[in-house]
């Protein structure tokens, strides 16, 4: 098998050739057709996340040591399974849920592997989808996405799942409530599309790159504002009070803009991993009855619900382009530069 690996933090991915693994125990071997190239892999390749205040969380602190095969939006054909896997759909295509846990803790037994205290995420702790073959730890992580374009389905495992779980944390919201989506990148566009799939129309999308506004409006945003413009805070307040904000950037500046626009009882959901920190007034938070909540990807049941939305036609596709496997590293460079509109999915050789 071949893969494209992090061999040195902050450096381009390197092609590797190794023996194709054989599944053991409950493992399932998948021959990959596609894998989404996600912005969070930019930070993983760099080797750290910015925690704000000059602090960094290094991937080595997670026990990660190169070489590492990233890629957490895999889609492919089931080839075989270990002796303990039980019945598996050999020869059929499946979307892979990547946020796998230890399998034995209370969170995993609840079906919330994404909150496992000892995660074994595909593409992070486990070898991931920037390869032509992948070992999945258990068949319960295989999701049938029949009817969804296979070049679009992979992004449902992260972009779709992440935004679905985040938007659900705003519920219940009324039809006349304004919701702000911070960021018009792949996640931001998916969040707009997800809100529209739920029947919501009062959506504002904010970004510093106006070239992305047309895509945001096409996804269903009712309005687009320049996040860096001096009059944007006043424009948000003029809406009559924003009920919810989903921050797909996760920077100090986007947090300040979003939280400043919230009405009493408003909710701010942080998703993005750009990095930074918030100066939070305890008294102001109490008096305004604000909710500030982090949202990290989602669970396998939520992914099945996302796929069902896509299969029903309610979740409209965002712009997706494909690239060859050999261009994954340069695609990460484009994501880091902020020059990608929508999402890019690698097509495996």
Secondary structure, 3 states (H helix, E strand, C coil): CEEEEECCCCCCCEEEECCCCCCCCCCEEEEEEEEEECCHHHHHHHCEEEEECCEEEEHHHHCCCCCECCCCCEEEEEEEECCCCCCCCCCCEEEECCCCCCCCCHHHHCCCHHHCCCCCCECCCECCCCECEEEECCHHHEECCCCCCHHHHHHHHCHHHHHHHHHHCCCCCCCCCEEEEECCCHHHHHHHHHHHHCCCCCEEEEECCHHHHHHHHHHCCCEEEECCCCCHHHHHHCCCCEEEEEECCCEHHHHHHHHHHEEEEEEEEECCCCECCCCCCHHHHHHCCCEEEECCCCCHHHHHHHHHHHHHCCCCCCCEEEEEHHHHHHHHHHHHHCCCCCEEEEECC
